[in-house]
């Protein structure tokens, strides 16, 4: 029998970085705070991210087949907070955040991040309440050196 309390505690102990996933569909751009992200292959360079299946961004990734991941610095919790859906249900999440569109995907990239990767989706697993998108890294750039923001440092919980 599954011990629900232990499951929640243990799953929350899996370390996660905090990223802003930029998406686009046509001329529309959006972004969300992502923490279920990992590298999955060296050759070709693949990353995996999980996206809530009923979200606007999920639909945009499915339609366009591309996304970007901006890596936040350990002091950029406020930027991550700006992209949480419950906090900003309406309006443009990028209105107070400087960004530019990636050369490879046209997806938004946070200008004041440590850097980014641009990705094209090569596979997806649609199970549960999130879809696992497998994507090839087709572009990348560094803005500056620094330590990445980790979920545990924010005091937030996502998962479990």
C-alpha positions, -999 to 999 in steps of 0.1 A, spaced: 0 0 0 13 35 -9 21 57 21 8 90 7 27 112 33 60 94 26 54 96 -12 49 133 -10 79 139 12 102 118 -9 91 131 -43 97 167 -30 133 157 -21 142 153 -58 162 184 -66 149 207 -94 161 238 -110 138 267 -118 135 278 -154 112 300 -175 99 280 -204 91 303 -233 66 292 -259 50 306 -290 23 300 -315 22 323 -345 28 358 -331 16 349 -296 42 343 -269 38 329 -234 59 316 -206 57 296 -174 78 286 -145 92 250 -151 109 228 -126 105 193 -141 134 197 -165 165 175 -172 191 166 -198 183 133 -214 210 127 -240 244 139 -252 241 130 -288 218 143 -300 215 169 -272 181 162 -257 162 177 -228 130 166 -212 104 189 -196 70 182 -182 41 206 -189 6 206 -173 -17 191 -199 -46 216 -195 -24 247 -198 -23 273 -226 15 267 -229 10 230 -234 -13 237 -264 12 262 -278 40 237 -276 19 210 -293 10 235 -321 44 250 -327 67 221 -317 93 245 -301 101 260 -267 130 278 -249 143 274 -214 159 304 -197 180 294 -167 174 318 -137 201 328 -113 198 320 -76 186 355 -67 158 357 -94 129 341 -74 107 372 -83 111 365 -120 100 329 -115 71 341 -94 59 363 -122 53 333 -144 33 311 -120 -2 307 -134 -21 312 -102 -4 346 -97 -9 359 -132 -41 345 -148 -45 374 -172 -24 399 -190 11 396 -205 35 378 -182 64 395 -201 51 431 -196 77 438 -169 104 413 -180 129 421 -207 131 394 -233 140 387 -268 130 361 -294 154 332 -300 170 330 -334 162 293 -338 127 290 -324 113 325 -321 104 317 -285 109 343 -257 142 342 -238 147 361 -206 174 387 -212 185 388 -175 189 351 -172 221 331 -169 215 317 -204 191 296 -224 185 267 -247 161 266 -276 145 233 -284 124 215 -310 101 187 -298 110 152 -310 87 132 -289 60 133 -262 44 110 -237 9 121 -227 2 104 -193 -13 117 -161 -19 154 -157 14 164 -174 29 157 -208 66 147 -210 81 166 -240 114 153 -253 132 180 -273 164 184 -292 185 214 -282 190 234 -315 203 267 -300 220 278 -268 236 309 -253 252 322 -222 244 356 -208 267 355 -177 282 333 -150 262 325 -118 245 298 -97 212 285 -109 180 290 -89 168 257 -73 133 249 -62 144 241 -26 159 275 -22 125 292 -30 106 275 -2 80 264 -28 68 228 -34 58 215 -68 52 178 -69 46 150 -44 
